[in-house]
Amino acid sequence: MGEAVSYSVSELNSLIKDLVEGSGLVNNVQVVGEISNFKKYPSGHCYFTLKDATGILKCVMFRYRAVNLTAMPENGDTVLAVGRIGVYERDGLYQLYVDMLIPQGVGDLMKQYEKLKEKLGKEGLFDEDKKQELPLSPETVGIITSSAGAAVRDIITVIRRRNIGTKLRLFPVKVQGDGAAEEIAAAIEFMNKHKLADVLIVGRGGGSIEDLWAFNEEVVVRAIGKSKIPVISSVGHEVDFTLADFVADKRAATPSQAAEFAVVDANVYIRDVQRLTRRNSNAILRLLDEKQAIVNKLARARVLSSPELLLEPLEQRLDQAQMHLNKSMTTIFSEKDHAFGILIAKLDSLSPLTVLSRGYSVTMKGDGKRLKSIDDANWGEEIVTKLQDGDVISVVQHTERRENYGK
């Protein structure tokens, strides 16, 4: 036989803890049993025992898991506990560390829930790109819920407080039990068909998974997915999630929050308008003060008290301009007159009359054409010789060509 190994109590408890928790066999177990000795401490942690006819199992549910409980279990309740087996070393005690506590019978519903969620998810019903934007300021809000529950009162109270002018249309339906899912789906389709609202709030108050089950039914999920009117889901409380929450355009944790999502707070806008009005009024007053200061300054200016001061420099400029114009015109006329005289002299020197005054004459035929050559004069033809003081009319008797002409 091998040598015996001895352990301290702590060492043995630690060894057992490693063997149990390290095996991986009890990291995710589901245990059905009856609750006894249930106690919730001020820390929020819950301690209880699960038992059946022949055995008991110590259990602990820490606060961060216990907050998900929709209702506190009671002694005698049969539940399905989901968690892991661990060892509490100090006491050498193994126990179930509970992550989820489901009333017996709910396990089958959860399987249906997960199966339908997977199916609809694959179809794309929960895709974010299919979500519609909520209207900024809806004229009418449709409410699909029970007319007798607290949820509808909370919704109406919040909306009336935020915007008294918003119209509300309530379509009362059953929210649990047989036929509830069909009523909810029909209400959504009716509101869409007749375009009775700009946004819909669909939901109810909190409850057990069985109470909320109508909002996990396929007919309701598909009706929300087909809705052309944006839908806000408000089913249960913050810790409750239904398939309606996944397909809705907006999920609200509570009915009151759904109302806040649906309707903007008009009081905020009113306060903003009042603030902007005050700011604009102050800005206008400052502008008026600045303009008044300018007016006052101008009123004290000499030009307004003695307007002739404004005209005097202009009159002086006008006189100077007139003098300059007169001088310029005189110069121009003198230059033009001199040039005109030169042109007259040139023209006079070229005038035939001037040539005639120097003893020259011009001979023309009877038809007025000037004789330039003896070839233009025919024997017996009458010709006219123009002199300075008159004309000499004669008849051609004889012509003689000048020798060496043109050489």
VEXDREN-253124 format. One record per residue (C-alpha): z, y, x. Coordinates in steps of 0.02 Angstrom, whole numbers, padded with zeros to 5 digits, always signed. Each point is the difference from the previous one (the first is absolute). Layout:
// VEXDREN-253124
ZYX
...
END
This chain:
// VEXDREN-253124
+00000+00000+00000
-00037+00174+00059
+00133+00125+00039
+00070+00085-00155
-00040+00183-00021
+00131+00114-00069
-00034+00164-00092
+00102+00145-00055
-00003+00034-00187
-00111+00153+00025
-00118-00096+00113
-00019-00140-00127
-00028+00121-00142
-00133+00088+00104
-00083-00166+00042
-00005-00051-00183
-00070+00173-00045
-00140-00022+00127
-00038-00176-00062
-00005+00051-00183
-00089+00167+00013
-00115-00052+00142
-00067-00154-00088
-00110+00103-00117
+00033-00123-00140
+00114+00113-00101
-00074+00173+00033
-00080+00012-00172
+00084-00104-00133
+00015+00009-00189
+00160-00062-00078
+00039-00020-00185
+00182+00009-00050
+00134+00077-00109
+00084+00160+00058
+00189+00004+00020
+00124+00117+00084
-00128+00141+00000
+00068+00160+00078
-00086+00162+00053
+00093+00100+00132
+00000+00191+00017
-00117-00023+00150
-00131-00066-00122
+00004-00177+00071
+00016-00142-00127
+00094-00163+00033
-00005-00152-00116
-00013-00189-00008
-00141-00107-00066
+00056-00166-00073
-00064-00150-00092
+00087-00156-00063
+00046-00066+00171
-00012+00138+00128
+00023+00185+00043
-00091+00120+00118
+00071+00164+00065
-00121+00146-00019
-00011+00182+00055
-00125+00132-00055
+00006+00157+00106
-00015+00174-00076
-00181+00033+00054
-00050-00156-00099
+00121+00023-00144
-00073+00171-00044
-00153-00095-00068
+00103-00086-00134
-00048+00065-00173
+00165-00064-00069
+00159-00067+00079
+00015-00189-00023
+00153-00068-00085
+00104-00156+00029
-00079-00146-00089
-00179+00063+00017
-00125-00127+00065
-00111+00081+00130
-00133-00035+00130
+00060+00067+00169
-00127+00027+00138
+00055+00026+00180
+00049-00083+00163
+00144-00107+00058
+00104+00075+00140
+00167-00030+00085
+00143+00126-00002
+00070-00039+00172
+00173+00074-00021
+00048-00118-00142
-00116-00143+00046
-00075+00019-00171
-00182-00028-00048
-00063+00100-00147
-00157+00056-00091
-00056+00177+00044
-00087+00048-00164
-00157+00109-00001
-00043-00020-00184
+00097-00055-00152
-00102-00050-00152
+00070-00059-00167
-00044-00183-00031
-00166-00015-00088
-00070+00154+00084
-00069-00101+00144
-00147-00059-00103
-00036+00180-00053
-00002+00055+00181
-00127-00134+00040
-00109+00062-00142
+00025+00178+00061
-00055-00040+00178
-00147-00105-00059
-00067+00135-00116
+00032+00136+00130
-00103-00096+00128
-00141-00031-00126
-00014+00182-00057
+00020+00063+00178
-00151-00101+00055
-00099+00079-00143
+00041+00172+00071
+00102+00063-00149
+00135+00067+00115
-00116+00086+00126
+00049+00179+00042
-00178+00065-00012
+00001-00041-00186
+00149+00113-00035
-00038+00155-00103
+00070+00172+00037
+00127+00064-00126
-00054+00160-00090
+00085+00155+00069
+00047+00073-00168
-00030-00123-00144
-00012+00072-00174
+00057-00163-00082
+00110-00140+00069
-00010-00171-00083
+00159-00106-00001
-00011-00188-00029
+00174-00074-00015
+00132-00046-00127
+00047+00139-00119
+00180-00061-00002
+00037-00009+00186
+00080+00126+00117
-00161+00009+00101
-00096+00100-00130
+00145+00122-00020
+00008+00027+00188
-00188+00030+00010
-00001+00124-00144
+00152+00093+00065
-00072+00022+00175
-00173+00052-00060
+00071+00127-00124
+00107+00072+00138
-00145+00014+00122
-00135+00064-00118
+00037+00033-00182
-00186+00025-00036
-00052-00179+00044
-00050-00106-00149
+00078-00174-00014
-00076-00150-00090
+00112-00152-00019
-00076-00171-00034
+00152-00109-00040
-00012-00182+00056
+00109-00150+00031
+00048-00006+00184
+00069-00177+00006
-00012-00163-00092
-00145-00087-00086
-00153+00108-00027
+00065+00144+00107
-00136-00015+00131
-00138-00001-00130
+00072+00155-00085
+00011+00095+00165
-00179-00046+00048
-00066+00048-00173
+00089+00168+00010
-00080+00039+00169
-00173-00046-00067
+00027+00104-00159
+00053+00155+00096
-00154-00018+00111
-00121-00033-00143
+00052+00156-00096
+00035+00106+00156
+00173+00047-00064
+00078+00051+00166
-00035+00068+00173
+00126-00116+00083
+00098-00153-00060
+00179-00051+00036
+00021-00188-00028
+00169-00081+00020
+00178-00033-00054
+00177+00005+00065
+00078-00128+00118
+00044-00179-00036
-00011-00177+00064
-00162-00077+00059
-00017-00081-00171
+00021+00170-00085
-00135+00078+00109
-00119-00147-00009
-00122+00080-00124
-00051+00119+00140
-00045-00150+00110
-00118-00073-00130
-00184-00004+00049
-00057+00085-00161
+00107+00154+00039
-00050+00007+00183
-00185-00007-00043
+00018+00131-00138
+00079+00121+00126
-00136-00040+00128
-00138+00040-00128
+00080+00162-00061
-00106+00155+00025
+00156+00103-00033
+00113+00004+00156
+00154-00111-00025
+00176+00026+00065
+00103-00159-00006
+00186+00014-00030
+00073-00173-00018
+00184-00033+00031
+00090+00090+00139
-00035+00037+00182
+00030-00179+00060
-00112-00079-00133
-00185-00029+00036
-00121-00072-00127
-00186-00034+00014
-00026+00153-00110
+00073+00104+00141
-00129-00067+00124
-00151+00035-00110
+00056+00169-00070
-00069+00160+00074
+00179+00057+00036
+00163-00097+00001
+00160+00087-00053
+00171-00072+00040
+00074+00062-00165
-00062+00071-00166
+00066+00171+00050
-00099-00006+00162
-00156-00050-00098
+00020+00157-00104
+00016+00104+00158
-00159-00077+00069
-00094+00031-00162
+00044+00183-00027
+00022+00137+00128
+00152+00109-00017
-00065+00157-00086
+00160+00090+00050
-00053-00015+00182
-00168+00081-00041
+00087+00136-00101
+00115+00038+00146
-00150+00001+00118
-00093+00120-00115
+00152+00112-00012
+00020-00002+00189
-00184+00040+00028
+00008+00136-00133
+00146+00082+00089
-00090-00015+00166
-00159+00077-00071
+00098+00139-00084
+00086+00042+00163
-00165-00003+00092
-00080+00116-00128
+00148+00119+00009
-00011+00004+00190
-00186+00034-00011
+00028+00140-00125
+00132+00076+00112
-00122-00004+00147
-00139+00079-00103
+00121+00132-00069
+00050+00044+00178
-00184+00023+00043
-00025+00110-00155
+00152+00105+00046
-00065+00022+00176
-00171+00053-00063
+00079+00119-00125
+00082+00092+00145
-00163+00014+00096
-00069+00180+00024
-00172-00053-00056
+00065-00030-00177
+00099+00161-00010
-00145+00100+00076
-00161-00097-00037
-00106+00138+00080
+00066-00063+00166
-00100-00158-00029
-00159+00100-00037
+00011+00126+00142
-00055-00116+00141
-00137-00068-00112
-00063+00176-00038
+00001+00040+00186
-00099-00157+00036
-00123+00048-00137
-00026+00174+00076
-00029-00075+00171
-00122-00125-00071
-00093+00140-00092
-00013+00102+00160
-00061-00150+00097
-00128-00038-00136
-00066+00179-00003
-00015+00002+00189
-00089-00166+00000
-00121+00054-00136
-00041+00162+00094
-00035-00097+00158
-00108-00125-00093
-00100+00136-00089
-00029+00091+00165
-00061-00158+00085
-00114-00044-00145
-00072+00177-00010
-00039-00002+00186
-00084-00170-00014
-00097+00061-00152
-00065+00150+00098
-00061-00112+00140
-00092-00110-00126
-00081+00154-00082
-00060+00061+00169
-00073-00172+00041
-00082-00009-00170
-00072+00176+00017
-00072-00040+00170
-00091-00147-00077
-00063+00097-00152
-00190+00023-00011
+00028+00180-00053
+00086+00035+00165
-00148-00076+00092
-00120+00108-00100
+00100+00157+00041
-00039-00029+00183
-00191+00012-00032
-00038-00180-00037
-00091-00062-00157
-00019-00161-00100
-00166-00060-00073
-00004-00114-00152
-00134-00079-00104
-00023+00042-00181
+00111-00143-00053
+00144+00070+00103
-00011-00125+00143
+00022+00078+00173
-00149-00011+00121
+00053-00091+00157
-00174-00038+00072
-00179+00063-00015
-00037-00169-00071
+00099+00053-00156
-00118+00148-00032
-00165-00032-00087
-00150+00117+00001
-00001+00116-00151
+00181-00043-00046
+00115+00141-00050
+00154+00018+00109
+00155+00114-00007
+00078+00079+00154
+00180+00055-00026
+00059+00150+00100
+00165+00094+00002
-00054+00126-00129
-00126-00100-00104
-00141-00128-00011
-00180+00002+00064
-00123-00104-00102
-00160-00055+00088
-00138-00131-00002
-00033-00121+00145
-00169+00043+00078
+00017-00079+00170
+00126-00104+00105
+00010-00018+00189
+00105-00127+00092
+00100+00068+00150
-00053-00076+00164
+00127-00109+00095
+00110-00010-00156
+00120-00144+00014
-00032-00034+00185
END
